[in-house]
């Protein structure tokens, strides 16, 4: 009985997490290029992903408001983006000092 209850609770938690960000895609990794209208990220799975940015994209560095100009090659990022016409368009880009080699410490990686 305890296993069924535990399994049910676990499935509920996973389903809530799956829908927490709606249709947003998440890109996590290291910035390899920054231009006026896009950011290229080498993901944690070693893939290169380009995400467009626009005037609605919000930037946050170490928990404070930032701009695209604050973002540098080599920064670790978490990008929350929508898919539009087969392109990723960033809603929010979070970056900042990392605590270690993982993405721990960059706000937004915990999906809270």
N, CA, C and O atoms as CSV, one atom per row, in Angstrom:
chain,resi,resn,atom,element,x,y,z
A,1,UNK,N,N,0.816,-1.189,0.000
A,1,UNK,CA,C,0.000,0.000,0.000
A,1,UNK,C,C,0.869,1.266,0.000
A,1,UNK,O,O,0.587,2.223,-0.722
A,2,UNK,N,N,1.936,1.257,0.828
A,2,UNK,CA,C,2.812,2.415,0.895
A,2,UNK,C,C,3.468,2.680,-0.458
A,2,UNK,O,O,3.672,3.834,-0.837
A,3,UNK,N,N,3.800,1.606,-1.191
A,3,UNK,CA,C,4.434,1.768,-2.495
A,3,UNK,C,C,3.490,2.435,-3.487
A,3,UNK,O,O,3.919,3.264,-4.290
A,4,UNK,N,N,2.197,2.079,-3.438
A,4,UNK,CA,C,1.220,2.688,-4.340
A,4,UNK,C,C,1.050,4.165,-4.042
A,4,UNK,O,O,0.972,4.986,-4.956
A,5,UNK,N,N,0.993,4.501,-2.768
A,5,UNK,CA,C,0.850,5.906,-2.377
A,5,UNK,C,C,2.094,6.687,-2.798
A,5,UNK,O,O,1.984,7.782,-3.350
A,6,UNK,N,N,3.256,6.137,-2.541
A,6,UNK,CA,C,4.506,6.790,-2.920
A,6,UNK,C,C,4.581,6.976,-4.430
A,6,UNK,O,O,4.955,8.048,-4.905
A,7,UNK,N,N,4.229,5.940,-5.187
A,7,UNK,CA,C,4.248,6.024,-6.648
A,7,UNK,C,C,3.271,7.078,-7.152
A,7,UNK,O,O,3.588,7.819,-8.082
A,8,UNK,N,N,2.096,7.154,-6.556
A,8,UNK,CA,C,1.093,8.142,-6.956
A,8,UNK,C,C,1.589,9.558,-6.691
A,8,UNK,O,O,1.438,10.439,-7.538
A,9,UNK,N,N,2.173,9.776,-5.538
A,9,UNK,CA,C,2.711,11.094,-5.189
A,9,UNK,C,C,3.840,11.470,-6.143
A,9,UNK,O,O,3.900,12.607,-6.610
A,10,UNK,N,N,4.724,10.537,-6.433
A,10,UNK,CA,C,5.834,10.798,-7.343
A,10,UNK,C,C,5.325,11.161,-8.733
A,10,UNK,O,O,5.831,12.105,-9.340
A,11,UNK,N,N,4.347,10.441,-9.249
A,11,UNK,CA,C,3.780,10.753,-10.563
A,11,UNK,C,C,3.129,12.130,-10.574
A,11,UNK,O,O,3.241,12.862,-11.558
A,12,UNK,N,N,2.455,12.487,-9.493
A,12,UNK,CA,C,1.842,13.808,-9.391
A,12,UNK,C,C,2.903,14.906,-9.437
A,12,UNK,O,O,2.753,15.888,-10.164
A,13,UNK,N,N,3.965,14.742,-8.667
A,13,UNK,CA,C,5.041,15.738,-8.630
A,13,UNK,C,C,5.686,15.879,-9.996
A,13,UNK,O,O,5.934,16.998,-10.445
A,14,UNK,N,N,5.960,14.776,-10.663
A,14,UNK,CA,C,6.573,14.831,-11.993
A,14,UNK,C,C,5.662,15.504,-13.006
A,14,UNK,O,O,6.137,16.251,-13.862
A,15,UNK,N,N,4.363,15.253,-12.924
A,15,UNK,CA,C,3.445,15.890,-13.869
A,15,UNK,C,C,3.365,17.394,-13.641
A,15,UNK,O,O,3.281,18.160,-14.601
A,16,UNK,N,N,3.391,17.825,-12.391
A,16,UNK,CA,C,3.380,19.252,-12.088
A,16,UNK,C,C,4.644,19.910,-12.628
A,16,UNK,O,O,4.576,20.997,-13.201
A,17,UNK,N,N,5.794,19.267,-12.455
A,17,UNK,CA,C,7.049,19.812,-12.953
A,17,UNK,C,C,7.040,19.901,-14.476
A,17,UNK,O,O,7.571,20.859,-15.038
A,18,UNK,N,N,6.456,18.934,-15.140
A,18,UNK,CA,C,6.426,18.916,-16.597
A,18,UNK,C,C,5.630,20.085,-17.164
A,18,UNK,O,O,5.972,20.605,-18.226
A,19,UNK,N,N,4.579,20.504,-16.474
A,19,UNK,CA,C,3.736,21.584,-16.961
A,19,UNK,C,C,4.055,22.929,-16.327
A,19,UNK,O,O,3.385,23.918,-16.623
A,20,UNK,N,N,5.040,22.990,-15.480
A,20,UNK,CA,C,5.336,24.215,-14.740
A,20,UNK,C,C,5.696,25.384,-15.648
A,20,UNK,O,O,5.364,26.529,-15.343
A,21,UNK,N,N,6.362,25.113,-16.744
A,21,UNK,CA,C,6.793,26.183,-17.634
A,21,UNK,C,C,6.036,26.162,-18.947
A,21,UNK,O,O,6.474,26.793,-19.909
A,22,UNK,N,N,4.936,25.469,-19.021
A,22,UNK,CA,C,4.136,25.441,-20.227
A,22,UNK,C,C,4.930,24.909,-21.405
A,22,UNK,O,O,5.526,23.834,-21.336
A,23,UNK,N,N,4.930,25.676,-22.491
A,23,UNK,CA,C,5.607,25.241,-23.713
A,23,UNK,C,C,7.026,25.782,-23.828
A,23,UNK,O,O,7.665,25.610,-24.866
A,24,UNK,N,N,7.525,26.426,-22.794
A,24,UNK,CA,C,8.887,26.965,-22.842
A,24,UNK,C,C,9.911,25.855,-22.977
A,24,UNK,O,O,9.756,24.767,-22.422
A,25,UNK,N,N,10.958,26.154,-23.724
A,25,UNK,CA,C,12.114,25.276,-23.828
A,25,UNK,C,C,13.217,25.890,-22.980
A,25,UNK,O,O,13.287,27.109,-22.823
A,26,UNK,N,N,14.069,25.042,-22.440
A,26,UNK,CA,C,15.154,25.511,-21.599
A,26,UNK,C,C,16.474,25.128,-22.234
A,26,UNK,O,O,16.677,23.982,-22.635
A,27,UNK,N,N,17.360,26.091,-22.322
A,27,UNK,CA,C,18.695,25.862,-22.857
A,27,UNK,C,C,19.672,26.222,-21.747
A,27,UNK,O,O,19.677,27.348,-21.250
A,28,UNK,N,N,20.502,25.250,-21.363
A,28,UNK,CA,C,21.486,25.484,-20.304
A,28,UNK,C,C,22.865,25.162,-20.846
A,28,UNK,O,O,23.048,24.161,-21.539
A,29,UNK,N,N,23.828,26.002,-20.536
A,29,UNK,CA,C,25.188,25.737,-20.968
A,29,UNK,C,C,26.060,26.972,-20.904
A,29,UNK,O,O,25.862,27.856,-20.070
A,30,UNK,N,N,27.046,27.016,-21.818
A,30,UNK,CA,C,28.039,28.080,-21.846
A,30,UNK,C,C,27.898,28.897,-23.124
A,30,UNK,O,O,27.774,28.333,-24.212
A,31,UNK,N,N,27.917,30.214,-22.999
A,31,UNK,CA,C,27.790,31.103,-24.148
A,31,UNK,C,C,29.045,31.003,-25.012
A,31,UNK,O,O,30.165,31.134,-24.518
A,32,UNK,N,N,28.839,30.765,-26.321
A,32,UNK,CA,C,29.965,30.713,-27.259
A,32,UNK,C,C,29.959,31.891,-28.220
A,32,UNK,O,O,30.975,32.181,-28.852
A,33,UNK,N,N,28.811,32.580,-28.339
A,33,UNK,CA,C,28.737,33.755,-29.211
A,33,UNK,C,C,27.567,34.633,-28.774
A,33,UNK,O,O,26.509,34.139,-28.384
A,34,UNK,N,N,27.784,35.953,-28.849
A,34,UNK,CA,C,26.733,36.917,-28.544
A,34,UNK,C,C,26.691,37.921,-29.688
A,34,UNK,O,O,27.711,38.517,-30.034
A,35,UNK,N,N,25.503,38.111,-30.281
A,35,UNK,CA,C,25.330,39.137,-31.311
A,35,UNK,C,C,24.178,40.041,-30.888
A,35,UNK,O,O,23.597,39.853,-29.819
A,36,UNK,N,N,23.846,41.025,-31.727
A,36,UNK,CA,C,22.771,41.955,-31.401
A,36,UNK,C,C,21.412,41.274,-31.285
A,36,UNK,O,O,20.535,41.748,-30.563
A,37,UNK,N,N,21.236,40.142,-32.009
A,37,UNK,CA,C,19.915,39.518,-32.022
A,37,UNK,C,C,19.910,38.036,-31.683
A,37,UNK,O,O,18.892,37.368,-31.857
A,38,UNK,N,N,21.048,37.506,-31.196
A,38,UNK,CA,C,21.057,36.089,-30.816
A,38,UNK,C,C,22.188,35.759,-29.851
A,38,UNK,O,O,23.162,36.496,-29.698
A,39,UNK,N,N,22.003,34.615,-29.212
A,39,UNK,CA,C,23.010,34.053,-28.312
A,39,UNK,C,C,23.210,32.607,-28.748
A,39,UNK,O,O,22.241,31.886,-28.984
A,40,UNK,N,N,24.459,32.187,-28.853
A,40,UNK,CA,C,24.744,30.786,-29.148
A,40,UNK,C,C,25.294,30.150,-27.879
A,40,UNK,O,O,26.195,30.685,-27.233
A,41,UNK,N,N,24.730,28.992,-27.538
A,41,UNK,CA,C,25.069,28.307,-26.296
A,41,UNK,C,C,25.536,26.889,-26.618
A,41,UNK,O,O,24.889,26.174,-27.383
A,42,UNK,N,N,26.659,26.491,-26.030
A,42,UNK,CA,C,27.044,25.081,-26.066
A,42,UNK,C,C,26.382,24.452,-24.853
A,42,UNK,O,O,26.717,24.769,-23.712
A,43,UNK,N,N,25.434,23.554,-25.116
A,43,UNK,CA,C,24.636,22.984,-24.045
A,43,UNK,C,C,25.442,22.006,-23.215
A,43,UNK,O,O,26.573,21.655,-23.551
A,44,UNK,N,N,24.833,21.576,-22.128
A,44,UNK,CA,C,25.476,20.611,-21.248
A,44,UNK,C,C,25.655,19.263,-21.941
A,44,UNK,O,O,26.425,18.424,-21.475
A,45,UNK,N,N,24.940,19.049,-23.063
A,45,UNK,CA,C,25.112,17.817,-23.842
A,45,UNK,C,C,25.983,18.066,-25.080
A,45,UNK,O,O,25.938,17.296,-26.039
A,46,UNK,N,N,26.780,19.152,-25.053
A,46,UNK,CA,C,27.747,19.511,-26.090
A,46,UNK,C,C,27.133,19.774,-27.458
A,46,UNK,O,O,27.744,19.464,-28.481
A,47,UNK,N,N,25.934,20.343,-27.487
A,47,UNK,CA,C,25.297,20.756,-28.737
A,47,UNK,C,C,25.304,22.270,-28.806
A,47,UNK,O,O,25.189,22.946,-27.783
A,48,UNK,N,N,25.436,22.799,-30.002
A,48,UNK,CA,C,25.398,24.241,-30.197
A,48,UNK,C,C,23.966,24.652,-30.534
A,48,UNK,O,O,23.376,24.158,-31.496
A,49,UNK,N,N,23.414,25.565,-29.726
A,49,UNK,CA,C,22.035,26.024,-29.910
A,49,UNK,C,C,22.044,27.546,-29.982
A,49,UNK,O,O,22.607,28.220,-29.120
A,50,UNK,N,N,21.404,28.082,-31.036
A,50,UNK,CA,C,21.283,29.532,-31.170
A,50,UNK,C,C,19.874,29.948,-30.781
A,50,UNK,O,O,18.891,29.376,-31.251
A,51,UNK,N,N,19.790,30.950,-29.918
A,51,UNK,CA,C,18.515,31.467,-29.424
A,51,UNK,C,C,18.445,32.939,-29.788
A,51,UNK,O,O,19.355,33.710,-29.484
A,52,UNK,N,N,17.354,33.324,-30.444
A,52,UNK,CA,C,17.170,34.732,-30.775
A,52,UNK,C,C,16.770,35.525,-29.540
A,52,UNK,O,O,16.109,35.002,-28.643
A,53,UNK,N,N,17.174,36.789,-29.500
A,53,UNK,CA,C,16.747,37.710,-28.446
A,53,UNK,C,C,16.071,38.892,-29.117
A,53,UNK,O,O,16.344,39.199,-30.278
A,54,UNK,N,N,15.180,39.560,-28.375
A,54,UNK,CA,C,14.505,40.737,-28.920
A,54,UNK,C,C,14.297,41.745,-27.797
A,54,UNK,O,O,14.822,41.579,-26.696
A,55,UNK,N,N,13.536,42.782,-28.082
A,55,UNK,CA,C,13.350,43.834,-27.085
A,55,UNK,C,C,12.506,43.383,-25.894
A,55,UNK,O,O,12.455,44.081,-24.881
A,56,UNK,N,N,11.842,42.228,-25.998
A,56,UNK,CA,C,11.051,41.700,-24.887
A,56,UNK,C,C,11.837,40.727,-24.007
A,56,UNK,O,O,11.372,40.352,-22.931
A,57,UNK,N,N,13.018,40.320,-24.455
A,57,UNK,CA,C,13.841,39.386,-23.687
A,57,UNK,C,C,14.330,40.063,-22.413
A,57,UNK,O,O,14.862,41.173,-22.451
A,58,UNK,N,N,14.145,39.382,-21.285
A,58,UNK,CA,C,14.627,39.881,-19.989
A,58,UNK,C,C,15.961,39.202,-19.666
A,58,UNK,O,O,16.147,38.018,-19.948
A,59,UNK,N,N,16.872,39.951,-19.082
A,59,UNK,CA,C,18.174,39.429,-18.693
A,59,UNK,C,C,18.350,39.606,-17.198
A,59,UNK,O,O,17.938,40.614,-16.623
A,60,UNK,N,N,18.970,38.609,-16.574
A,60,UNK,CA,C,19.206,38.658,-15.134
A,60,UNK,C,C,20.594,38.100,-14.855
A,60,UNK,O,O,20.904,36.962,-15.210
A,61,UNK,N,N,21.421,38.914,-14.216
A,61,UNK,CA,C,22.780,38.499,-13.859
A,61,UNK,C,C,22.874,38.418,-12.345
A,61,UNK,O,O,22.708,39.416,-11.644
A,62,UNK,N,N,23.144,37.215,-11.849
A,62,UNK,CA,C,23.278,36.971,-10.409
A,62,UNK,C,C,22.100,37.527,-9.621
A,62,UNK,O,O,22.275,38.044,-8.517
A,63,UNK,N,N,20.893,37.422,-10.189
A,63,UNK,CA,C,19.689,37.846,-9.493
A,63,UNK,C,C,19.296,39.290,-9.693
A,63,UNK,O,O,18.257,39.715,-9.189
A,64,UNK,N,N,20.109,40.072,-10.425
A,64,UNK,CA,C,19.793,41.481,-10.666
A,64,UNK,C,C,19.518,41.714,-12.148
A,64,UNK,O,O,20.012,40.984,-13.008
A,65,UNK,N,N,18.726,42.737,-12.430
A,65,UNK,CA,C,18.426,43.073,-13.817
A,65,UNK,C,C,19.712,43.365,-14.581
A,65,UNK,O,O,20.642,43.973,-14.050
A,66,UNK,N,N,19.748,42.919,-15.840
A,66,UNK,CA,C,20.925,43.109,-16.673
A,66,UNK,C,C,20.469,43.380,-18.104
A,66,UNK,O,O,19.274,43.485,-18.376
A,67,UNK,N,N,21.434,43.491,-19.012
A,67,UNK,CA,C,21.147,43.689,-20.434
A,67,UNK,C,C,21.978,42.700,-21.248
A,67,UNK,O,O,22.856,42.021,-20.716
A,68,UNK,N,N,21.689,42.632,-22.532
A,68,UNK,CA,C,22.454,41.768,-23.430
A,68,UNK,C,C,23.936,42.132,-23.406
A,68,UNK,O,O,24.791,41.256,-23.531
A,69,UNK,N,N,24.243,43.406,-23.249
A,69,UNK,CA,C,25.639,43.864,-23.225
A,69,UNK,C,C,26.413,43.315,-22.027
A,69,UNK,O,O,27.642,43.257,-22.062
A,70,UNK,N,N,25.705,42.912,-20.967
A,70,UNK,CA,C,26.354,42.345,-19.784
A,70,UNK,C,C,26.766,40.890,-20.005
A,70,UNK,O,O,27.626,40.372,-19.292
A,71,UNK,N,N,26.159,40.236,-20.983
A,71,UNK,CA,C,26.413,38.821,-21.255
A,71,UNK,C,C,27.685,38.679,-22.072
A,71,UNK,O,O,27.863,39.375,-23.071
A,72,UNK,N,N,28.575,37.779,-21.653
A,72,UNK,CA,C,29.874,37.593,-22.311
A,72,UNK,C,C,30.080,36.135,-22.703
A,72,UNK,O,O,29.516,35.227,-22.094
A,73,UNK,N,N,30.901,35.928,-23.735
A,73,UNK,CA,C,31.310,34.577,-24.113
A,73,UNK,C,C,31.966,33.932,-22.904
A,73,UNK,O,O,32.801,34.549,-22.242
A,74,UNK,N,N,31.592,32.698,-22.617
A,74,UNK,CA,C,32.123,31.985,-21.462
A,74,UNK,C,C,31.179,31.973,-20.270
A,74,UNK,O,O,31.331,31.152,-19.365
A,75,UNK,N,N,30.194,32.889,-20.262
A,75,UNK,CA,C,29.207,32.907,-19.172
A,75,UNK,C,C,28.352,31.645,-19.231
A,75,UNK,O,O,28.025,31.151,-20.309
A,76,UNK,N,N,28.002,31.141,-18.071
A,76,UNK,CA,C,27.071,30.019,-17.966
A,76,UNK,C,C,25.663,30.606,-17.929
A,76,UNK,O,O,25.408,31.567,-17.203
A,77,UNK,N,N,24.740,30.024,-18.721
A,77,UNK,CA,C,23.402,30.580,-18.827
A,77,UNK,C,C,22.314,29.531,-18.699
A,77,UNK,O,O,22.527,28.339,-18.915
A,78,UNK,N,N,21.148,30.022,-18.340
A,78,UNK,CA,C,19.899,29.276,-18.437
A,78,UNK,C,C,18.971,30.180,-19.232
A,78,UNK,O,O,18.681,31.302,-18.818
A,79,UNK,N,N,18.506,29.688,-20.378
A,79,UNK,CA,C,17.631,30.464,-21.245
A,79,UNK,C,C,16.252,29.820,-21.244
A,79,UNK,O,O,16.124,28.618,-21.480
A,80,UNK,N,N,15.226,30.610,-20.981
A,80,UNK,CA,C,13.835,30.170,-21.069
A,80,UNK,C,C,13.310,30.764,-22.374
A,80,UNK,O,O,13.255,31.984,-22.527
A,81,UNK,N,N,12.917,29.886,-23.327
A,81,UNK,CA,C,12.552,30.363,-24.664
A,81,UNK,C,C,11.281,29.710,-25.181
A,81,UNK,O,O,10.911,28.611,-24.769
A,82,UNK,N,N,10.629,30.409,-26.088
A,82,UNK,CA,C,9.485,29.865,-26.814
A,82,UNK,C,C,9.945,29.458,-28.210
A,82,UNK,O,O,10.931,29.982,-28.728
A,83,UNK,N,N,9.222,28.524,-28.807
A,83,UNK,CA,C,9.495,28.131,-30.186
A,83,UNK,C,C,8.556,28.948,-31.073
A,83,UNK,O,O,7.338,28.927,-30.894
A,84,UNK,N,N,9.142,29.666,-32.031
A,84,UNK,CA,C,8.366,30.482,-32.959
A,84,UNK,C,C,8.927,30.286,-34.356
A,84,UNK,O,O,10.079,30.628,-34.620
A,85,UNK,N,N,8.111,29.733,-35.256
A,85,UNK,CA,C,8.540,29.485,-36.641
A,85,UNK,C,C,9.830,28.673,-36.675
A,85,UNK,O,O,10.765,29.017,-37.397
A,86,UNK,N,N,9.879,27.598,-35.896
A,86,UNK,CA,C,11.024,26.689,-35.821
A,86,UNK,C,C,12.302,27.348,-35.299
A,86,UNK,O,O,13.397,26.838,-35.533
A,87,UNK,N,N,12.172,28.469,-34.599
A,87,UNK,CA,C,13.309,29.142,-33.980
A,87,UNK,C,C,13.028,29.302,-32.499
A,87,UNK,O,O,11.877,29.427,-32.084
A,88,UNK,N,N,14.087,29.295,-31.709
A,88,UNK,CA,C,13.947,29.582,-30.286
A,88,UNK,C,C,14.071,31.083,-30.080
A,88,UNK,O,O,15.003,31.713,-30.579
A,89,UNK,N,N,13.119,31.653,-29.337
A,89,UNK,CA,C,13.130,33.076,-29.029
A,89,UNK,C,C,13.123,33.214,-27.508
A,89,UNK,O,O,12.190,32.769,-26.841
A,90,UNK,N,N,14.167,33.831,-26.971
A,90,UNK,CA,C,14.341,33.921,-25.519
A,90,UNK,C,C,13.339,34.850,-24.864
A,90,UNK,O,O,13.150,35.990,-25.289
A,91,UNK,N,N,12.700,34.341,-23.818
A,91,UNK,CA,C,11.882,35.175,-22.931
A,91,UNK,C,C,12.753,35.743,-21.821
A,91,UNK,O,O,12.633,36.908,-21.441
A,92,UNK,N,N,13.643,34.874,-21.309
A,92,UNK,CA,C,14.486,35.255,-20.182
A,92,UNK,C,C,15.831,34.557,-20.291
A,92,UNK,O,O,15.913,33.383,-20.651
A,93,UNK,N,N,16.885,35.303,-19.972
A,93,UNK,CA,C,18.239,34.767,-19.951
A,93,UNK,C,C,18.813,35.054,-18.572
A,93,UNK,O,O,18.942,36.211,-18.170
A,94,UNK,N,N,19.154,33.994,-17.855
A,94,UNK,CA,C,19.746,34.150,-16.517
A,94,UNK,C,C,21.190,33.685,-16.570
A,94,UNK,O,O,21.504,32.643,-17.145
A,95,UNK,N,N,22.056,34.471,-15.963
A,95,UNK,CA,C,23.469,34.117,-15.943
A,95,UNK,C,C,24.111,34.736,-14.716
A,95,UNK,O,O,23.531,35.603,-14.062
A,96,UNK,N,N,25.315,34.278,-14.415
A,96,UNK,CA,C,25.999,34.831,-13.251
A,96,UNK,C,C,27.116,33.933,-12.793
A,96,UNK,O,O,27.443,32.936,-13.436
A,97,UNK,N,N,27.689,34.296,-11.684
A,97,UNK,CA,C,28.802,33.534,-11.128
A,97,UNK,C,C,28.337,32.143,-10.757
A,97,UNK,O,O,27.282,31.970,-10.146
A,98,UNK,N,N,29.126,31.160,-11.129
A,98,UNK,CA,C,28.778,29.780,-10.786
A,98,UNK,C,C,29.496,29.366,-9.512
A,98,UNK,O,O,30.584,29.859,-9.215
A,99,UNK,N,N,28.883,28.460,-8.764
A,99,UNK,CA,C,29.473,27.988,-7.517
A,99,UNK,C,C,30.472,26.868,-7.764
A,99,UNK,O,O,31.433,26.709,-7.011
A,100,UNK,N,N,30.244,26.086,-8.827
A,100,UNK,CA,C,31.171,25.010,-9.172
A,100,UNK,C,C,30.997,24.695,-10.644
A,100,UNK,O,O,30.421,25.499,-11.376
A,101,UNK,N,N,31.475,23.553,-11.096
A,101,UNK,CA,C,31.436,23.221,-12.513
A,101,UNK,C,C,30.025,22.951,-13.028
A,101,UNK,O,O,29.812,22.942,-14.240
A,102,UNK,N,N,29.073,22.734,-12.152
A,102,UNK,CA,C,27.701,22.504,-12.598
A,102,UNK,C,C,26.999,23.838,-12.771
A,102,UNK,O,O,27.621,24.892,-12.638
A,103,UNK,N,N,25.715,23.801,-13.065
A,103,UNK,CA,C,24.930,25.027,-13.180
A,103,UNK,C,C,24.350,25.459,-11.850
A,103,UNK,O,O,23.566,26.406,-11.792
A,104,UNK,N,N,24.727,24.773,-10.776
A,104,UNK,CA,C,24.245,25.131,-9.448
A,104,UNK,C,C,24.626,26.571,-9.145
A,104,UNK,O,O,25.758,26.986,-9.395
A,105,UNK,N,N,23.703,27.312,-8.619
A,105,UNK,CA,C,23.981,28.697,-8.271
A,105,UNK,C,C,23.425,29.683,-9.270
A,105,UNK,O,O,23.330,30.875,-8.977
A,106,UNK,N,N,23.048,29.199,-10.472
A,106,UNK,CA,C,22.436,30.079,-11.440
A,106,UNK,C,C,20.932,29.963,-11.250
A,106,UNK,O,O,20.344,28.904,-11.465
A,107,UNK,N,N,20.331,31.053,-10.849
A,107,UNK,CA,C,18.908,31.055,-10.563
A,107,UNK,C,C,18.135,30.585,-11.792
A,107,UNK,O,O,18.433,30.995,-12.914
A,108,UNK,N,N,17.147,29.729,-11.576
A,108,UNK,CA,C,16.345,29.238,-12.675
A,108,UNK,C,C,16.639,27.799,-13.045
A,108,UNK,O,O,15.871,27.185,-13.786
A,109,UNK,N,N,17.740,27.246,-12.544
A,109,UNK,CA,C,18.072,25.869,-12.878
A,109,UNK,C,C,17.346,24.881,-11.988
A,109,UNK,O,O,17.358,23.680,-12.257
A,110,UNK,N,N,16.710,25.371,-10.930
A,110,UNK,CA,C,16.016,24.475,-10.015
A,110,UNK,C,C,14.543,24.291,-10.368
A,110,UNK,O,O,13.841,23.514,-9.721
A,111,UNK,N,N,14.068,25.012,-11.407
A,111,UNK,CA,C,12.688,24.940,-11.897
A,111,UNK,C,C,11.661,25.237,-10.820
A,111,UNK,O,O,10.586,24.637,-10.791
A,112,UNK,N,N,11.994,26.163,-9.937
A,112,UNK,CA,C,11.047,26.579,-8.889
A,112,UNK,C,C,10.322,27.820,-9.333
A,112,UNK,O,O,9.478,28.338,-8.600
